[in-house]
Amino acid sequence: MDYFVGDTEYFKGIKKIEFEGKKSRNPLAFKFYDAKKMIAGKTMEEHLRFATAYWHSFCADGADPFGSATIKFPFKKSDPMENALAKADAAFEFITKIGTPYYCFHDADVAPGSEDARTYEKNYHLVADALLARQKASKVKLLWNTANVFTHPFFMNGAATNPDFAVVSRAALQVKNCLDVNVQLGGENYVFWGGREGYMTLLNTNMKREREHLARFLTMARDYGRSIGFKGTFLIEPKPMEPTKHQYDFDAATTIGFIREFGLQDDFKCNIEANHATLAGHTFAHDLQVCTDSGMLGSVDANQGDNQNGWDTDEFPSNVYETTLAMIAILKNGGLGTGGLNFDAKIRRNSTDPEDIFLAHIGGMDSFAFGLEVAQKIIDEGVFDGFIKERYASFDSGNGKLFEEGKLNLGDLASLGRDAEIIQKSGKQEYLQNLLNSYLLG
């Protein structure tokens, strides 16, 4: 047996998922993800650094605004602490069977919450001890954790940006405990998602003050984390709206601007989620490229949205066009560093069999593995890079190069413009799209 099982095996009949190749018709096998396959000097496992999201995989029960829960968890217990420990056993069994080397969680995912802060702390640290024991037994590592400071009614007006100082202090209590647990569990990153760090109307909001409070809070968290030995990267996850109307971390560019405005760039990077990028009106690849160009790509939440739905549907990634373009950006970034590809995705409300969570992860892992191989081939052959280089060749020499180097003023540029010979050149978009298809379709 090469997977973790506690006192009870919760996913009976499902063994460790193995690679069988693209000709396999076994639904419980990888078709493209071969963890130890070497690509450009690293294994697929090292390139992709997959993580399982605790909240969607072991907490999301299929409930939505129009219907109650449909998914029955095999580990469910009536006592909250017994349930937390059984959930941990089920989680590590699943993670080791599916083969993601990492996992991620919110504090509220792993331990029962409480109105009473001291009970919250006690429960959280008891479960953290249990998680550490399971990490040691299974060799699974913590990619990142975070504080859920958006679900409880305490946080209906925000956490660090709340107009009530008492709420800001309660948020700090949770973040401090999460950082303590992160160091205990050897977390490689720590994430802030501003779920309610934004506003619904400017009629009751001092936006300048709220943004400054958020920056101060993040600075305090960074200083505390460093003081207790956290050496990883702090990550901010952009999202434009939902649950608030306008969130302060709207997209990658906005978040990077915030990080730099408040002098946090030495410690903070972005955690980019595909579905959040599309909600902001961008493509997944766009926000990844913005981060890559700025040296601010920290980690990735791997999912996708639905073009016909205007909200965060958190579907498992299956669009290989998107995963290929994403992997081109990630590879050109030099990889994910201490980050990873975390499946911030949930099975559909009507996917109710225990095996469905395996099938969903298999599809997502295969989609990114396929995208990795195609992306590396595209980079190795250099056709797209060569086209782009040629398209901007006028800036590689002569006056174009002087312009890029800042050696011309506006008057110089205008004088050159009087006699400029402008020749229309096609951007060849259709050719390039067809070329991408030829790589994807073999």
Secondary structure as GFF3:
##gff-version 3
##sequence-region A 1 442
A	DSSP	beta_strand	18	19	.	.	.	ID=ss1
A	DSSP	beta_strand	29	30	.	.	.	ID=ss2
A	DSSP	beta_strand	38	39	.	.	.	ID=ss3
A	DSSP	beta_strand	42	43	.	.	.	ID=ss4
A	DSSP	alpha_helix	44	48	.	.	.	ID=ss5
A	DSSP	beta_strand	50	53	.	.	.	ID=ss6
A	DSSP	alpha_helix	54	58	.	.	.	ID=ss7
A	DSSP	alpha_helix	80	98	.	.	.	ID=ss8
A	DSSP	beta_strand	102	106	.	.	.	ID=ss9
A	DSSP	alpha_helix	107	110	.	.	.	ID=ss10
A	DSSP	alpha_helix	117	138	.	.	.	ID=ss11
A	DSSP	beta_strand	141	146	.	.	.	ID=ss12
A	DSSP	three_ten_helix	153	155	.	.	.	ID=ss13
A	DSSP	alpha_helix	165	185	.	.	.	ID=ss14
A	DSSP	beta_strand	189	193	.	.	.	ID=ss15
A	DSSP	beta_strand	198	199	.	.	.	ID=ss16
A	DSSP	three_ten_helix	202	204	.	.	.	ID=ss17
A	DSSP	alpha_helix	207	227	.	.	.	ID=ss18
A	DSSP	beta_strand	233	237	.	.	.	ID=ss19
A	DSSP	beta_strand	246	247	.	.	.	ID=ss20
A	DSSP	alpha_helix	252	261	.	.	.	ID=ss21
A	DSSP	beta_strand	268	273	.	.	.	ID=ss22
A	DSSP	alpha_helix	274	279	.	.	.	ID=ss23
A	DSSP	alpha_helix	284	294	.	.	.	ID=ss24
A	DSSP	beta_strand	297	301	.	.	.	ID=ss25
A	DSSP	alpha_helix	320	332	.	.	.	ID=ss26
A	DSSP	beta_strand	341	343	.	.	.	ID=ss27
A	DSSP	alpha_helix	356	381	.	.	.	ID=ss28
A	DSSP	alpha_helix	383	391	.	.	.	ID=ss29
A	DSSP	three_ten_helix	393	395	.	.	.	ID=ss30
A	DSSP	alpha_helix	398	404	.	.	.	ID=ss31
A	DSSP	alpha_helix	410	418	.	.	.	ID=ss32
A	DSSP	alpha_helix	429	440	.	.	.	ID=ss33
###
